[in-house]
Amino acid sequence: MSGGLAEGKGAVPVSLRVGHLSRIDTYLDWATLSMWLGTKRAPIVIGMAQASMKGHGPGGPDGPDEGLLVRLRALVGEAREHYEAGDFPAAMSRMRVAHDLVSLHVIRISGE
């Protein structure tokens, strides 16, 4: 592919950013529900949420959402550690903060 986003030229479309963040938001929803239900698969679903944030978002390493992704990775990583240690309230609070950050970010960029 030549030109455009493949070479890092031009602005990243808001619709692409929102789509990427919506996918992450869905994985966070599933992970949160799995934690609430206490299923044996909760660690797997949390891992799927982590995997959805792996790598760079639209725009590459200097993309407009990289700061958010760094924070989300840290929060979900902490949530996983707390959940595996049996500290449900600490794990859930981090998942809720991560979920809220994504939602608020989508609202903010949708107004651009």
BELJOLIN-V726874 format. One record per residue. RES is the residue in one letter. NEAR is the number of other ideal C-beta (glycine too) atoms within 10 Angstrom. Layout:
BEGIN
<<RES NEAR> <RES NEAR>>
END
This chain:
BEGIN
<<M 6> <S 6> <G 8> <G 9> <L 16> <A 9> <E 10> <G 12> <K 9> <G 10> <A 10> <V 18> <P 12> <V 15> <S 10> <L 13> <R 23> <V 18> <G 12> <H 20> <L 23> <S 12> <R 12> <I 23> <D 20> <T 13> <Y 20> <L 28> <D 15> <W 17> <A 28> <T 21> <L 12> <S 20> <M 20> <W 12> <L 11> <G 8> <T 12> <K 8> <R 12> <A 21> <P 15> <I 11> <V 20> <I 25> <G 15> <M 15> <A 25> <Q 17> <A 10> <S 20> <M 23> <K 8> <G 9> <H 13> <G 19> <P 19> <G 19> <G 14> <P 9> <D 8> <G 18> <P 16> <D 22> <E 15> <G 10> <L 23> <L 20> <V 11> <R 15> <L 24> <R 14> <A 12> <L 20> <V 26> <G 15> <E 17> <A 27> <R 21> <E 13> <H 18> <Y 21> <E 12> <A 10> <G 8> <D 13> <F 13> <P 8> <A 15> <A 24> <M 16> <S 15> <R 20> <M 25> <R 14> <V 16> <A 27> <H 20> <D 11> <L 17> <V 24> <S 14> <L 11> <H 22> <V 20> <I 10> <R 10> <I 16> <S 11> <G 6> <E 8>>
END
